[in-house]
């Protein structure tokens, strides 16, 4: 696994759905992911503008896009759509993009919200799912760095 992002700087994760995009951002040291917001999808240019505002406000250096693969790792139709959306947004924002398997992220997000005493329903669930995706990516990068 090769990290194409700087070792420091905030990363932004997207949990891309048909109607909404969950957004999460990590700290500068890339240790902790935090849910930010959920955007209702509009046109790609409007989405890129709103995501661009978040990226600029938070000094984002890279984009992690959740890829909803099947349990066996094969690509779903939604995965292809999410990948295309993520690459286009990354291109619009001039940010490098990593696609990351998000399998199980929504279930994990719902469990986290329930444990925190909050009901795990959309739209808050989408931002929490983006945080799960980003935290999984960050943890995997740290584990890979330790092995090297």
C-alpha positions as CSV (number, residue, x, y, z in Angstrom):
1,X,0.0,0.0,0.0
2,X,1.6,3.3,-1.0
3,X,0.5,6.6,0.4
4,X,0.3,9.4,-2.2
5,X,-0.5,12.0,0.5
6,X,2.0,14.1,2.5
7,X,2.7,12.5,5.9
8,X,1.2,15.6,7.6
9,X,-1.8,17.7,6.7
10,X,-5.5,17.2,6.8
11,X,-7.3,14.7,4.7
12,X,-11.0,14.8,3.8
13,X,-13.1,11.7,3.4
14,X,-16.3,11.4,1.4
15,X,-19.0,8.8,1.9
16,X,-20.7,9.2,-1.5
17,X,-24.4,8.2,-1.8
18,X,-27.0,8.9,-4.5
19,X,-28.5,11.8,-2.6
20,X,-26.0,12.8,0.1
21,X,-22.3,13.0,0.7
22,X,-20.9,12.5,4.2
23,X,-17.8,14.5,4.9
24,X,-15.1,14.0,7.5
25,X,-11.7,15.5,8.1
26,X,-8.7,14.5,10.1
27,X,-6.2,16.5,12.2
28,X,-2.9,17.8,10.8
29,X,-1.0,14.8,12.2
30,X,-3.4,12.3,10.5
31,X,-4.3,10.6,13.7
32,X,-8.0,11.2,14.3
33,X,-11.0,11.5,11.9
34,X,-13.9,13.7,12.8
35,X,-17.3,13.9,11.1
36,X,-17.9,17.4,9.6
37,X,-21.2,17.6,7.6
38,X,-23.5,16.0,5.2
39,X,-24.2,17.6,1.9
40,X,-27.2,17.1,-0.2
41,X,-26.0,16.3,-3.7
42,X,-26.8,18.8,-6.4
43,X,-24.8,19.3,-9.6
44,X,-21.2,18.3,-9.6
45,X,-20.1,21.9,-9.9
46,X,-22.2,22.9,-6.9
47,X,-20.9,19.9,-4.9
48,X,-17.3,20.8,-5.9
49,X,-17.9,24.4,-4.8
50,X,-19.2,23.3,-1.4
51,X,-16.6,20.6,-0.9
52,X,-13.9,23.1,-2.1
53,X,-15.0,25.6,0.6
54,X,-14.6,22.9,3.3
55,X,-11.2,21.8,1.9
56,X,-9.9,25.4,1.8
57,X,-11.2,26.3,5.3
58,X,-9.6,23.2,6.7
59,X,-6.4,23.2,4.6
60,X,-7.0,19.7,3.2
61,X,-4.1,18.1,1.3
62,X,-5.9,14.9,0.0
63,X,-9.2,13.2,-0.5
64,X,-10.1,9.7,0.6
65,X,-13.3,8.4,-1.2
66,X,-15.2,5.5,0.2
67,X,-15.6,2.6,-2.3
68,X,-18.6,0.4,-1.5
69,X,-17.2,-2.9,-2.6
70,X,-19.1,-6.2,-2.2
71,X,-18.2,-8.4,0.8
72,X,-16.0,-10.5,-1.5
73,X,-14.1,-7.4,-2.6
74,X,-15.6,-7.2,-6.1
75,X,-16.7,-3.8,-7.4
76,X,-20.4,-2.8,-7.2
77,X,-22.2,-0.4,-9.5
78,X,-22.3,2.1,-6.6
79,X,-18.5,1.6,-6.3
80,X,-17.9,2.6,-9.9
81,X,-20.2,5.7,-9.4
82,X,-18.4,6.7,-6.2
83,X,-15.0,6.3,-7.8
84,X,-16.0,8.4,-10.8
85,X,-17.5,11.1,-8.5
86,X,-14.5,11.1,-6.2
87,X,-12.0,11.4,-9.1
88,X,-13.9,14.2,-10.6
89,X,-14.2,16.1,-7.3
90,X,-10.5,15.5,-6.7
91,X,-9.7,16.9,-10.1
92,X,-12.0,19.9,-9.6
93,X,-10.3,20.6,-6.2
94,X,-6.8,19.8,-7.5
95,X,-6.4,17.2,-4.7
96,X,-4.9,13.7,-4.9
97,X,-7.5,11.0,-4.4
98,X,-7.3,7.5,-2.8
99,X,-10.2,5.1,-3.1
100,X,-10.7,3.1,0.1
101,X,-12.9,0.1,0.7
102,X,-15.8,1.3,2.9
103,X,-17.4,-2.1,3.4
104,X,-19.2,-2.1,6.8
105,X,-18.6,1.6,7.4
106,X,-22.3,2.4,7.7
107,X,-22.9,-0.3,10.2
108,X,-19.8,0.7,12.2
109,X,-21.0,4.4,12.1
110,X,-24.5,3.4,13.4
111,X,-22.9,1.4,16.2
112,X,-20.7,4.4,17.2
113,X,-23.7,6.7,17.2
114,X,-25.8,4.3,19.3
115,X,-22.9,3.9,21.8
116,X,-22.7,7.6,22.1
117,X,-26.4,7.7,22.8
118,X,-27.4,9.2,19.5
119,X,-29.7,7.7,17.0
120,X,-27.8,6.4,13.9
121,X,-30.0,7.6,11.1
122,X,-29.3,9.7,8.0
123,X,-28.2,12.3,7.5
124,X,-25.9,12.4,10.6
125,X,-25.0,8.8,9.8
126,X,-23.4,9.7,6.5
127,X,-20.8,12.1,8.2
128,X,-20.1,9.5,10.8
129,X,-19.6,6.9,8.0
130,X,-17.1,9.2,6.3
131,X,-15.2,9.4,9.6
132,X,-15.2,5.6,9.9
133,X,-13.8,5.4,6.3
134,X,-11.1,8.0,7.1
135,X,-10.1,6.5,10.4
136,X,-9.8,3.1,8.8
137,X,-7.5,4.6,6.2
138,X,-5.4,6.5,8.8
139,X,-5.1,3.4,11.0
140,X,-4.0,1.2,7.9
141,X,-1.4,3.8,6.9
142,X,0.1,3.8,10.5
143,X,0.1,0.0,10.6
144,X,1.9,-0.1,7.2
145,X,4.5,2.5,8.4
146,X,5.2,0.3,11.5
147,X,5.8,-2.8,9.3
148,X,8.3,-1.0,7.0
